[in-house]
């Protein structure tokens, strides 16, 4: 049991120690906070002043009381000695008295002893009887002493109590308080220890006629314990009063201090809130007419000043923000057109001192494809990334701006050679922008085209410089994208021609200037023509036959491709319905057409109007359609549900993922002509074609190779397992009138 107790106690102490420690820390923290407060200091000062004042008053009062008590005792002692003197003279008639100038008895003079046997015989009273009479009149004890000549001390003769000297030692040996006055024969008073008790007595000397001290009569006014009781009571009452006064003073001081300084913590808190810029609370105690009110009103004035400064700061910040918003693009943070024009005007004004500058216009290549296929969110991320890349290659003093969409502009400060410096910056821009971009798991490669104009050589105004840079940008796009072009005189004529071509394109469909040419695709195994691909051509009244790579991109940009594609589909179906039933028709669909909400109805309407079987129609789409969004894919699935074959054109050159091959209703894959052209010379192209054919075979899809121009290419394709081929080796695209049905291809 002893061991268990020993093991249990430390556990209990350890378990309680954190709780006790927290209490002690909390108490110490509160004590420190109270000790630091102004309230505690005021209360301590009040209590100290009160204690000092009362102690000083009590000391003075105590001294006065003691002096008064002693004076009273002395007077009472003298009165008792007067009474004793009167009693002695009545009994001992042979005694005389001697008085002072005031008539007070100073001593008893006698020629005969008092209290001896002769005096008893003479008077008939014993000393005890005499002293009893004195005690009866004074209501206190009385004693008769004789002087011992040898010791100089008083010895007892008799007492009012009747006790004999043998029973009690009467006068203490050290009690010599009265010997001086008694020897002088004068009445004296004071404390004396008689019979083991301490008394305050009056001593009446008894002297001989020759003034020799014979003895004394001592009359008590009370025991010392009785007399000191009043003083002790007074002392106790004084202590109680001190404590009471201190408590009352503390309570009153606390009440007054709290009432007086109660606003101080609130005002301190209000000041701290103002320092923390929390200014929504009005300062309290402003209505007081004392110093606290003055302090509260001063703090309120400070709060209002802080509020006003905060408002001014907000207005200033808002102005700065609005200024920034007015001159910067919200998405990329680059300068906007307004700041660009302002900077151009400033640079032109200072061009004589600055030495000139260059203007570079950038337009992202294939940005529209990213925006349309992946969505505007991805497009915005790409713009932000491009803006940051542009910032990274700018030199000191250069300014980059976003003009809108995917178009950017740069003002480059020229140091020495404008054209070389512009080409150097443009080259760095082409390299950094064309780097791979990862957008939420999608790997994108977007290039840019750059047009450059130099000031003051290419323009004396901001508008003219931008226009010439735009002309150079247009030439860069026409040159194949991913290039830079410096403005040259005469470029505006090319732009005017392109603008005129756009106007003519809008009218061409109404005027019936478009026509269809057909190119056959061959079954490699049988060598027979399986069908024809419809290719649109534009026969311009003045310019003649315009190739599709010149007007198709323009038609897609302007939206004309939608009605043009519908016309191609209707016309091709109408032509194909006259062909043998084993001949199939292939028509290309633009991504713009697929995004159009009426593409399914357009295909269905063309089939119904022509009477062509849906199984004879093939619609070719590029890989970008797989990134065009869910709506485009749903449209293709709906078209495939009609029985129309969906062909994946230019496979391997776009953004397609292999997973789309399983999701989309593709029945055929067309290998891009770039792989076919390199078959005889590049082992990589042969490996790619072989992989594509194996994949298509596993998915039960047909394979058509585009751009076959030589027999060697055809033999390699046949060996790789390709099922169909198309190209100049078999036939060039021709109008419907030049085609004879049926037609066999060259035997393989």
TIGUVO-200177 format. One record per residue (C-alpha): residue number from 0; chain; z, x, y. Coordinates in pm, whole numbers, plus 50000, padded with zeros to 5 digits. Example, Ala and Ser with C-alpha at 12.3 -4.5 7.8 and 13.67 -1.06 7.14 Angstrom:
<atoms>
 zavex nutor     z     x     y
     0     A 50780 51230 49550
     1     A 50714 51367 49894
</atoms>
This chain:
<atoms>
 zavex nutor     z     x     y
     0     A 50000 50000 50000
     1     A 50080 50287 50232
     2     A 49738 50437 50166
     3     A 49562 50108 50230
     4     A 49741 50070 50558
     5     A 49649 50418 50666
     6     A 49282 50356 50588
     7     A 49274 50017 50753
     8     A 49429 50105 51085
     9     A 49160 50352 51203
    10     A 48894 50099 51113
    11     A 49061 49835 51327
    12     A 49110 50073 51613
    13     A 48751 50186 51591
    14     A 48626 49830 51584
    15     A 48829 49732 51889
    16     A 48774 50049 52090
    17     A 48428 49955 52226
    18     A 48562 49618 52337
    19     A 48868 49775 52499
    20     A 48651 50047 52650
    21     A 48422 49787 52803
    22     A 48722 49601 52949
    23     A 48864 49925 53092
    24     A 48530 50025 53238
    25     A 48484 49680 53389
    26     A 48835 49686 53535
    27     A 48785 50036 53673
    28     A 48451 49936 53821
    29     A 48602 49630 53987
    30     A 48896 49838 54112
    31     A 48664 50098 54260
    32     A 48452 49830 54424
    33     A 48760 49661 54570
    34     A 48902 49996 54682
    35     A 48575 50074 54865
    36     A 48560 49735 55034
    37     A 48658 49679 55395
    38     A 48878 49389 55289
    39     A 49100 49614 55078
    40     A 49142 49863 55361
    41     A 49242 49591 55607
    42     A 49492 49438 55363
    43     A 49644 49778 55289
    44     A 49677 49852 55662
    45     A 49839 49512 55724
    46     A 50082 49560 55435
    47     A 50164 49915 55544
    48     A 50233 49806 55901
    49     A 50442 49512 55781
    50     A 50640 49730 55540
    51     A 50702 49997 55800
    52     A 50806 49742 56063
    53     A 51036 49560 55829
    54     A 51185 49884 55693
    55     A 51250 50007 56046
    56     A 51401 49674 56145
    57     A 51604 49662 55825
    58     A 51733 50015 55887
    59     A 51839 49931 56239
    60     A 51986 49600 56130
    61     A 52168 49763 55841
    62     A 52315 50025 56072
    63     A 52428 49759 56317
    64     A 52568 49550 56036
    65     A 52764 49840 55891
    66     A 52897 49935 56233
    67     A 52995 49577 56304
    68     A 53158 49541 55964
    69     A 53359 49857 56014
    70     A 53463 49746 56361
    71     A 53571 49412 56222
    72     A 53763 49578 55942
    73     A 53934 49810 56186
    74     A 54032 49519 56412
    75     A 54162 49321 56118
    76     A 54354 49625 55997
    77     A 54517 49666 56342
    78     A 54604 49298 56350
    79     A 54767 49326 56007
    80     A 54964 49630 56124
    81     A 55082 49428 56425
    82     A 55197 49153 56191
    83     A 55370 49408 55969
    84     A 55534 49562 56277
    85     A 55663 49224 56387
    86     A 55805 49146 56041
    87     A 55976 49485 56014
    88     A 56137 49448 56354
    89     A 56270 49106 56263
    90     A 56435 49239 55950
    91     A 56520 49590 56054
    92     A 56675 49526 56391
    93     A 56755 49889 56444
    94     A 56391 49988 56465
    95     A 56188 50013 56784
    96     A 55819 50019 56853
    97     A 55600 50222 57072
    98     A 55283 50071 57217
    99     A 54975 50208 57387
   100     A 54851 50116 57732
   101     A 54700 49794 57605
   102     A 55021 49677 57445
   103     A 54915 49745 57091
   104     A 55185 49885 56859
   105     A 55116 50247 56783
   106     A 55418 50334 56568
   107     A 55766 50226 56456
   108     A 56053 50442 56577
   109     A 56377 50445 56380
   110     A 56674 50668 56347
   111     A 56754 50532 56002
   112     A 56542 50525 55691
   113     A 56367 50205 55599
   114     A 56378 50093 55240
   115     A 56673 50299 55121
   116     A 56995 50158 54978
   117     A 57170 50156 55313
   118     A 56893 49950 55466
   119     A 56913 49703 55182
   120     A 57286 49665 55235
   121     A 57239 49639 55608
   122     A 56963 49381 55603
   123     A 57003 49215 55271
   124     A 56630 49260 55194
   125     A 56477 49496 54951
   126     A 56162 49677 55058
   127     A 55970 49468 54814
   128     A 56094 49148 54977
   129     A 56001 49277 55318
   130     A 55655 49376 55204
   131     A 55614 49038 55033
   132     A 55679 48870 55369
   133     A 55417 49096 55527
   134     A 55173 49016 55248
   135     A 55242 48645 55288
   136     A 55161 48659 55658
   137     A 54855 48885 55625
   138     A 54742 48731 55294
   139     A 54690 49082 55163
   140     A 54887 49346 54982
   141     A 55126 49578 55169
   142     A 55292 49906 55075
   143     A 55572 50119 55209
   144     A 55526 50497 55187
   145     A 55744 50792 55264
   146     A 55611 51133 55356
   147     A 55665 51417 55110
   148     A 55740 51719 55331
   149     A 55640 51965 55064
   150     A 55290 51827 54990
   151     A 55222 51658 55321
   152     A 55118 51343 55131
   153     A 55255 50995 55127
   154     A 55467 50883 54838
   155     A 55536 50525 54747
   156     A 55863 50356 54819
   157     A 55777 49993 54755
   158     A 55491 49750 54716
   159     A 55442 49378 54786
   160     A 55348 49336 54419
   161     A 55689 49460 54306
   162     A 55562 49733 54079
   163     A 55771 50047 54057
   164     A 55630 50389 54131
   165     A 55684 50490 53774
   166     A 55445 50223 53649
   167     A 55143 50316 53864
   168     A 55035 50630 54048
   169     A 55022 50500 54397
   170     A 54839 50736 54625
   171     A 54557 50954 54499
   172     A 54615 51324 54552
   173     A 54292 51359 54751
   174     A 54367 51067 54971
   175     A 54446 51239 55305
   176     A 54240 51005 55523
   177     A 54534 50899 55736
   178     A 54745 51208 55746
   179     A 54603 51327 56073
   180     A 54662 51006 56269
   181     A 54985 50940 56086
   182     A 55122 51285 56168
   183     A 55026 51216 56525
   184     A 55218 50891 56503
   185     A 54919 50666 56565
   186     A 54797 50354 56389
   187     A 54492 50433 56173
   188     A 54263 50242 55935
   189     A 54027 50323 55650
   190     A 53976 50325 55275
   191     A 54243 50442 55039
   192     A 54283 50443 54664
   193     A 54617 50281 54581
   194     A 54733 50194 54233
   195     A 54386 50270 54100
   196     A 54217 50029 54338
   197     A 54025 50108 54651
   198     A 54140 49916 54961
   199     A 54064 49909 55330
   200     A 54409 49934 55490
   201     A 54579 49961 55826
   202     A 54844 50235 55837
   203     A 55143 50185 56067
   204     A 55334 50518 56102
   205     A 55716 50526 56090
   206     A 55854 50811 56300
   207     A 56193 50939 56400
   208     A 56309 50936 56763
   209     A 56191 51296 56786
   210     A 55844 51187 56661
   211     A 55880 51330 56314
   212     A 55674 51133 56064
   213     A 55900 50966 55811
   214     A 55658 50735 55635
   215     A 55417 50450 55688
   216     A 55354 50086 55615
   217     A 55003 50020 55474
   218     A 54863 49669 55500
   219     A 54539 49588 55317
   220     A 54266 49366 55456
   221     A 54097 49352 55112
   222     A 53969 49549 54822
   223     A 53666 49770 54879
   224     A 53472 49581 54611
   225     A 53530 49254 54797
   226     A 53445 49404 55133
   227     A 53131 49578 55005
   228     A 53012 49262 54831
   229     A 52884 49127 55158
   230     A 52696 49446 55221
   231     A 52552 49439 54870
   232     A 52457 49076 54915
   233     A 52293 49163 55241
   234     A 52111 49451 55073
   235     A 51989 49222 54794
   236     A 51883 48959 55045
   237     A 51709 49228 55244
   238     A 51517 49345 54937
   239     A 51422 48988 54854
   240     A 51313 48937 55211
   241     A 51111 49260 55200
   242     A 50931 49146 54888
   243     A 50885 48796 55029
   244     A 50759 48931 55359
   245     A 50521 49169 55180
   246     A 50387 48891 54960
   247     A 50350 48654 55254
   248     A 50195 48929 55461
   249     A 49954 49014 55180
   250     A 49861 48648 55135
   251     A 49820 48593 55507
   252     A 49634 48921 55551
   253     A 49408 48842 55256
   254     A 49341 48493 55388
   255     A 49273 48615 55740
   256     A 49068 48911 55621
   257     A 48864 48695 55387
   258     A 48811 48440 55660
   259     A 48729 48709 55910
   260     A 48515 48928 55684
   261     A 48380 48669 55440
   262     A 48039 48682 55616
   263     A 48017 49062 55580
   264     A 47899 49067 55214
   265     A 47649 48792 55289
   266     A 47518 48983 55591
   267     A 47502 49304 55388
   268     A 47304 49120 55120
   269     A 47075 48973 55386
   270     A 47014 49323 55525
   271     A 46938 49461 55178
   272     A 46694 49177 55117
   273     A 46519 49257 55444
   274     A 46503 49622 55336
   275     A 46341 49501 55012
   276     A 46097 49288 55219
   277     A 46246 48963 55088
   278     A 46236 48769 55413
   279     A 46219 48404 55308
   280     A 46590 48331 55367
   281     A 46732 48268 55714
   282     A 47036 48482 55801
   283     A 47363 48279 55785
   284     A 47657 48269 56032
   285     A 47437 48279 56342
   286     A 47636 47997 56505
   287     A 47958 48197 56525
   288     A 48060 48311 56871
   289     A 48234 48635 56768
   290     A 48106 48977 56671
   291     A 48005 48843 56327
   292     A 47776 48595 56500
   293     A 47630 48877 56711
   294     A 47568 49079 56396
   295     A 47409 48781 56218
   296     A 47178 48713 56511
   297     A 47081 49081 56525
   298     A 46998 49077 56153
   299     A 46797 48757 56201
   300     A 46602 48925 56482
   301     A 46537 49216 56245
   302     A 46421 48973 55973
   303     A 46183 48800 56213
   304     A 46048 49137 56322
   305     A 45993 49238 55959
   306     A 45824 48904 55890
   307     A 45600 48951 56190
   308     A 45512 49305 56084
   309     A 45442 49180 55732
   310     A 45209 48916 55875
   311     A 45033 49175 56083
   312     A 45008 49401 55778
   313     A 44865 49113 55572
   314     A 44612 49042 55846
   315     A 44521 49410 55859
   316     A 44495 49435 55480
   317     A 44292 49115 55471
   318     A 44062 49254 55736
   319     A 44024 49577 55537
   320     A 43960 49375 55221
   321     A 43706 49152 55392
   322     A 43541 49457 55544
   323     A 43520 49616 55200
   324     A 43392 49293 55042
   325     A 43133 49255 55316
   326     A 42993 49601 55245
   327     A 43049 49651 54871
   328     A 42931 49494 54550
   329     A 43203 49292 54378
   330     A 43100 49389 54024
   331     A 43034 49762 54044
   332     A 43221 49860 54360
   333     A 42913 50031 54499
   334     A 42784 49970 54849
   335     A 42580 49653 54892
   336     A 42255 49597 55079
   337     A 42431 49543 55413
   338     A 42612 49878 55399
   339     A 42295 50046 55271
   340     A 42092 49920 55567
   341     A 42369 50016 55810
   342     A 42385 50365 55662
   343     A 42006 50397 55673
   344     A 41998 50299 56041
   345     A 42274 50548 56122
   346     A 42098 50825 55928
   347     A 41769 50752 56106
   348     A 41940 50773 56444
   349     A 42084 51113 56354
   350     A 41780 51240 56165
   351     A 41699 51509 56420
   352     A 42034 51677 56357
   353     A 42079 51595 55988
   354     A 41746 51729 55867
   355     A 41634 51415 55682
   356     A 41729 51224 55372
   357     A 41575 51064 55062
   358     A 41582 50706 54940
   359     A 41582 50651 54564
   360     A 41535 50308 54410
   361     A 41636 50258 54047
   362     A 41552 49971 53816
   363     A 41694 49961 53463
   364     A 41438 49942 53184
   365     A 41481 49659 52932
   366     A 41791 49531 53110
   367     A 41655 49177 53096
   368     A 41637 49204 52718
   369     A 42005 49302 52700
   370     A 42106 49027 52939
   371     A 41906 48762 52754
   372     A 41991 48869 52402
   373     A 42355 48979 52423
   374     A 42456 48767 52720
   375     A 42554 48820 53081
   376     A 42895 48962 52986
   377     A 42732 49257 52814
   378     A 42487 49286 53102
   379     A 42775 49311 53350
   380     A 42944 49580 53141
   381     A 42618 49773 53131
   382     A 42586 49751 53511
   383     A 42942 49877 53560
   384     A 42880 50168 53322
   385     A 42553 50253 53496
   386     A 42720 50244 53838
   387     A 42984 50490 53720
   388     A 42719 50721 53578
   389     A 42535 50712 53910
   390     A 42855 50807 54093
   391     A 42906 51103 53861
   392     A 42576 51269 53957
   393     A 42582 51204 54331
   394     A 42624 51494 54568
   395     A 42855 51521 54866
   396     A 42749 51281 55141
   397     A 42526 51071 54912
   398     A 42562 50692 54899
   399     A 42488 50463 54604
   400     A 42433 50089 54644
   401     A 42355 49795 54422
   402     A 42084 49579 54575
   403     A 42112 49301 54318
   404     A 42052 49242 53950
   405     A 41976 49574 53785
   406     A 41835 49737 54098
   407     A 42019 50029 54261
   408     A 41950 50242 54566
   409     A 42067 50590 54665
   410     A 42064 50765 55001
   411     A 42051 51139 54933
   412     A 42138 51388 55205
   413     A 41873 51661 55220
   414     A 41977 52022 55256
   415     A 41646 52211 55244
   416     A 41359 52071 55035
   417     A 41344 51685 55032
   418     A 41103 51637 54740
   419     A 41254 51901 54509
   420     A 41606 51780 54579
   421     A 41498 51420 54517
   422     A 41331 51515 54189
   423     A 41641 51708 54084
   424     A 41873 51412 54149
   425     A 41627 51169 53988
   426     A 41605 51391 53678
   427     A 41983 51395 53644
   428     A 41989 51017 53685
   429     A 41722 50967 53417
   430     A 41918 51184 53176
   431     A 42263 51035 53232
   432     A 42155 50670 53244
   433     A 41946 50698 52927
   434     A 42248 50818 52726
   435     A 42376 50584 52456
   436     A 42610 50306 52577
   437     A 42862 50141 52345
   438     A 42928 49779 52442
   439     A 43195 49628 52215
   440     A 43049 49782 51904
   441     A 42684 49745 52008
   442     A 42499 50070 52059
   443     A 42257 50032 52350
   444     A 42001 50268 52504
   445     A 41876 50161 52846
   446     A 41659 50384 53057
   447     A 41556 50358 53418
   448     A 41257 50399 53646
   449     A 41296 50565 53986
   450     A 41092 50540 54302
   451     A 41147 50791 54584
   452     A 41065 50793 54955
   453     A 41155 51073 55198
   454     A 41259 51032 55560
   455     A 41105 51082 55805
   456     A 40783 51166 55618
   457     A 40750 50826 55446
   458     A 40888 50596 55711
   459     A 41061 50570 56046
   460     A 41262 50255 55969
   461     A 41498 50144 55696
   462     A 41267 49863 55587
   463     A 40965 50088 55562
   464     A 41153 50351 55361
   465     A 41280 50090 55115
   466     A 40936 49933 55086
   467     A 40771 50265 55011
   468     A 41043 50356 54758
   469     A 40985 50018 54597
   470     A 40611 50089 54576
   471     A 40688 50418 54404
   472     A 40927 50237 54168
   473     A 40658 49988 54078
   474     A 40419 50274 54002
   475     A 40690 50437 53783
   476     A 40726 50117 53580
   477     A 40352 50088 53545
   478     A 40338 50447 53425
   479     A 40542 50366 53119
   480     A 40902 50340 53244
   481     A 41164 50612 53218
   482     A 40985 50813 53485
   483     A 41021 50904 53852
   484     A 40750 50872 54114
   485     A 40752 51000 54473
   486     A 40576 50775 54722
   487     A 40223 50868 54819
   488     A 39982 50711 55062
   489     A 39767 50443 54902
   490     A 40027 50307 54662
   491     A 40049 49988 54863
   492     A 39697 49900 54758
   493     A 39798 49906 54391
   494     A 40085 49670 54466
   495     A 39858 49438 54654
   496     A 39623 49434 54354
   497     A 39915 49351 54122
   498     A 40029 49072 54352
   499     A 39677 48931 54360
   500     A 39666 48953 53980
   501     A 39988 48749 53960
   502     A 39836 48481 54182
   503     A 39521 48474 53968
   504     A 39733 48453 53652
   505     A 39898 48134 53774
   506     A 39555 47976 53825
   507     A 39388 48120 53514
   508     A 39527 47859 53273
   509     A 39408 47573 53492
   510     A 39064 47734 53525
   511     A 39030 47791 53150
   512     A 38995 48167 53184
   513     A 39194 48244 52865
   514     A 39030 48276 52527
   515     A 39144 48359 52176
   516     A 39029 48649 51963
   517     A 39111 48668 51597
   518     A 39185 48974 51383
   519     A 39199 48936 51005
   520     A 39480 49058 50778
   521     A 39385 49161 50425
   522     A 39549 49130 50084
   523     A 39555 49495 49977
   524     A 39557 49414 49607
   525     A 39249 49183 49614
   526     A 39082 49313 49927
   527     A 39027 48956 50047
   528     A 39095 48813 50391
   529     A 39411 48604 50381
   530     A 39411 48486 50738
   531     A 39375 48571 51103
   532     A 39610 48662 51385
   533     A 39535 48484 51712
   534     A 39532 48719 52013
   535     A 39497 48587 52368
   536     A 39257 48748 52613
   537     A 39202 48687 52983
   538     A 38847 48692 53108
   539     A 38886 48735 53482
   540     A 38592 48614 53694
   541     A 38574 48939 53892
   542     A 38755 49199 53677
   543     A 38620 49093 53342
   544     A 38826 49107 53024
   545     A 39186 49205 53108
   546     A 39388 49354 52819
   547     A 39703 49172 52711
   548     A 39937 49466 52784
   549     A 39850 49418 53151
   550     A 39904 49046 53194
   551     A 40147 48950 52911
   552     A 40450 49130 53069
   553     A 40357 48970 53402
   554     A 40337 48630 53235
   555     A 40682 48681 53080
   556     A 40834 48788 53410
   557     A 40692 48488 53596
   558     A 40754 48234 53319
   559     A 40384 48153 53279
   560     A 40415 48265 52917
   561     A 40569 47926 52822
   562     A 40269 47706 52908
   563     A 40031 47988 52808
   564     A 40199 48022 52466
   565     A 40182 47646 52412
   566     A 39808 47654 52491
   567     A 39754 47947 52249
   568     A 39940 47763 51973
   569     A 39750 47436 52020
   570     A 39412 47607 52047
   571     A 39473 47836 51748
   572     A 39587 47545 51528
   573     A 39280 47348 51631
   574     A 39056 47644 51534
   575     A 39239 47715 51206
   576     A 39215 47359 51079
   577     A 38842 47421 51033
   578     A 38898 47727 50817
   579     A 38923 47724 50439
   580     A 39262 47600 50323
   581     A 39358 47941 50182
   582     A 39324 48098 50526
   583     A 39647 48130 50722
   584     A 39696 48148 51098
   585     A 39936 48397 51265
   586     A 40047 48335 51625
   587     A 40286 48552 51829
   588     A 40590 48392 51993
   589     A 40748 48553 52300
   590     A 41130 48568 52330
   591     A 41087 48372 52651
   592     A 40924 48091 52453
   593     A 41206 48090 52201
   594     A 41465 48059 52475
   595     A 41279 47757 52603
   596     A 41449 47443 52477
   597     A 41122 47272 52378
   598     A 40977 47533 52143
   599     A 41046 47329 51827
   600     A 40872 47025 51976
   601     A 40583 47244 52094
   602     A 40522 47379 51740
   603     A 40555 47036 51587
   604     A 40324 46885 51846
   605     A 40055 47150 51786
   606     A 40064 47090 51410
   607     A 40044 46714 51449
   608     A 39767 46729 51709
   609     A 39551 46962 51501
   610     A 39637 46833 51156
   611     A 39702 47188 51035
   612     A 39942 47218 50744
   613     A 40270 47384 50840
   614     A 40246 47611 50538
   615     A 39928 47768 50680
   616     A 40099 47869 51008
   617     A 40281 48198 51059
   618     A 40481 48262 51377
   619     A 40542 48628 51455
   620     A 40858 48729 51648
   621     A 40991 49072 51738
   622     A 41333 49207 51648
   623     A 41470 49124 51995
   624     A 41472 48756 51899
   625     A 41760 48827 51662
   626     A 41972 48926 51961
   627     A 41852 48641 52179
   628     A 42147 48419 52100
   629     A 42244 48140 51866
   630     A 42009 47884 52025
   631     A 41701 48097 51961
   632     A 41805 48155 51601
   633     A 41865 47784 51551
   634     A 41519 47712 51688
   635     A 41363 47954 51438
   636     A 41559 47796 51154
   637     A 41439 47452 51262
   638     A 41078 47574 51272
   639     A 41120 47734 50930
   640     A 41252 47403 50797
   641     A 40914 47248 50885
   642     A 40744 47483 50635
   643     A 40618 47730 50895
   644     A 40647 48094 50790
   645     A 40851 48321 51020
   646     A 40725 48681 51036
   647     A 40933 48974 51169
   648     A 40689 49179 51380
   649     A 40719 49551 51473
   650     A 41005 49601 51231
   651     A 41207 49921 51285
   652     A 41147 49962 51659
   653     A 41406 49726 51808
   654     A 41772 49631 51781
   655     A 41764 49449 51447
   656     A 42050 49476 51201
   657     A 41973 49443 50830
   658     A 42224 49159 50811
   659     A 41984 48944 51014
   660     A 41722 48967 50739
   661     A 41952 48764 50516
   662     A 42052 48519 50789
   663     A 41707 48441 50934
   664     A 41427 48255 50746
   665     A 41182 48549 50741
   666     A 40906 48534 50481
   667     A 40715 48845 50587
   668     A 40778 49180 50757
   669     A 40515 49361 50964
   670     A 40546 49738 50978
   671     A 40493 49875 51327
   672     A 40166 50062 51389
   673     A 40361 50370 51498
   674     A 40481 50434 51143
   675     A 40135 50364 50999
   676     A 39962 50609 51234
   677     A 40186 50895 51118
   678     A 40163 50827 50745
   679     A 39918 51109 50663
   680     A 40101 51373 50866
   681     A 40473 51282 50868
   682     A 40682 51267 50558
   683     A 40948 51074 50753
   684     A 40707 50789 50827
   685     A 40612 50766 50459
   686     A 40981 50754 50363
   687     A 41047 50480 50618
   688     A 40748 50272 50501
   689     A 40859 50313 50141
   690     A 41212 50205 50227
   691     A 41083 49900 50414
   692     A 40858 49794 50127
   693     A 41140 49835 49874
   694     A 41370 49631 50094
   695     A 41112 49356 50142
   696     A 41037 49347 49770
   697     A 41406 49308 49691
   698     A 41424 49021 49940
   699     A 41104 48865 49802
   700     A 40918 48908 50131
   701     A 40556 49000 50196
   702     A 40475 49315 50391
   703     A 40192 49360 50639
   704     A 40107 49701 50785
   705     A 39963 49697 51138
   706     A 39722 49947 51292
   707     A 39545 50061 50973
   708     A 39251 50270 51089
   709     A 39172 50504 50798
   710     A 39127 50478 50428
   711     A 39394 50742 50373
   712     A 39649 50524 50551
   713     A 39544 50229 50335
   714     A 39583 50426 50014
   715     A 39933 50541 50109
   716     A 40032 50186 50196
   717     A 39898 50058 49867
   718     A 40089 50324 49678
   719     A 40407 50237 49870
   720     A 40380 49873 49758
   721     A 40260 49717 50082
   722     A 40102 49374 50019
   723     A 39890 49319 50331
   724     A 39719 49527 50597
   725     A 39565 49475 50937
   726     A 39377 49706 51174
   727     A 39050 49843 51304
   728     A 38968 49979 50959
   729     A 38891 49619 50859
   730     A 38787 49454 51184
   731     A 38852 49437 51551
   732     A 38975 49115 51718
   733     A 38672 48887 51787
   734     A 38613 48540 51931
   735     A 38607 48247 51689
   736     A 38232 48219 51722
   737     A 38179 48568 51581
   738     A 38379 48502 51265
   739     A 38212 48380 50947
   740     A 38419 48200 50686
   741     A 38510 48311 50423
   742     A 38497 48685 50469
   743     A 38602 48963 50237
   744     A 38743 49288 50350
   745     A 38628 49629 50243
   746     A 38707 49696 49884
   747     A 38992 49933 49830
</atoms>
